[in-house]
Structure formats: C-alpha cells, structure tokens
Amino acid sequence: KLMLSSGHFDAILTDLWMEKEDIGLELARSASKLKPRPVIVIFTGYGSASNARAALSVPVDYFALKPLDVDELKRVLNRLVVANGTQRGWRS
C-alpha cells in the first residue's frame, strides 16, 4: 500500500495469488481507490469460476489466464491505458 501511495501508475499488473494468499486481489482493491485510477490487470494460473468471481469483485479491467500471451497483453494494455486517459509516455 505504501508503494501505491508514492506515485502515479498507468497500469497495475498482478498475479491473483502470490505465496498462496490473495495478495494480488488486495493490491487490486487498493489500486482501484487511487486517483486517477490505473488500469488493473489480474492474471492467474488457477482459472476457476471462483477465482474469476473474486477478481471481478473489484474493478478489474482485464482478467487473464496463464500462460500469458505477451503480444496480446501488450495490445490489451495499450488499448486500456489509452482509453483510461491516464498514460504518461506510455509505450507498449
């Protein structure tokens, strides 16, 4: 949370589960309260319906399953960050 409060972020990318805890989900919740709100992308290797519901319980812009397609992720991030209007020197 301290890191989130220290600056402006165009996008936050996080794994849903880190070290068997929902740290990524908590990060997304905290990031969704920032002004301006960054684009939030959550990815996971555990593609269950309950995980998708958990990720969508916060304002998430994109939910992806591992393995990630890096080119697709770049396209999605570029589109979302530009649409969000918060980009500062954004390059995909």
N, C-alpha and C positions, 0 to 999 in steps of 0.2 A: 504494500500500500504506500509505503514511503516513496518508493521509486515512481509510482504513478503520480504522486503529488508534486514531483520535482520537475515536470516538464510537459510539453505538448507532444502527443503521439498521433500520427496519421492512422495507424493501424496497430492492433494488438493481435498477435497470433499465439495461441496457446494449446497445449495438449489438454484434453479434458481431465485425464487422470495422471497425476505425477506422484510417484512413490506411493501408489495405492491409495491416494487421497484425492479429493475433488478440488485441489488447489487451483487448477485451471478454471474451474467453474467459479470459484471465489474471485479470481483475478478478473474474469469477465464481468461479474457483478459489480466489482469496484470500478472497472473501466467504464461501464455503462453510465456511471454517475458523473464522469468528467465533463467539463465544458471547455471547448467543444468536445462532443462525444466522438471518440475514434471509431473506425470500422473495427468490428470484433469478429475474428475467425477462430473457431474451435475445431480441432481435429482429434480423432481418436482411432485407436486400433480395435476398439470394442464397439462394434456397430449394432448395438441392441436398441430396441424401441425405447427402453427406459433411459438409456444414455442420451438418445436424441431428445426425449422429453425434458430431461434435466438441462441439456444445453439450450433448449428453446425456452426454458423458464426465465431466462434473462434475454435482453435484446441482443441476439446474436445475428450478425449479417450473413454468415456462411458457416455451414457445418460440413466438414469433410471427413471422409474415411481414409485411413492409411491403407496401403501406401499412397502417399500424395503424388499427384501428377504435377510437377513443378511448373511446367508451362501453363497448365490450366489454372493453378494457383496464382501465377503472375497475372494472367488475364483477368481473373476474378478480382484480385486486389486492385489492379489498375482501374477497373470499371467502378468498383465500390468506393474507392478513395476519391476518385474524380466526382462521382455522384454525391458523395458526402460533403464535398466542398471544403475539406479541411487540409488538403495537401499543401505541403511546403517543399517545393523542389522534388516532388515525387518522381521517381524513375523506376520503371518495372525492370 
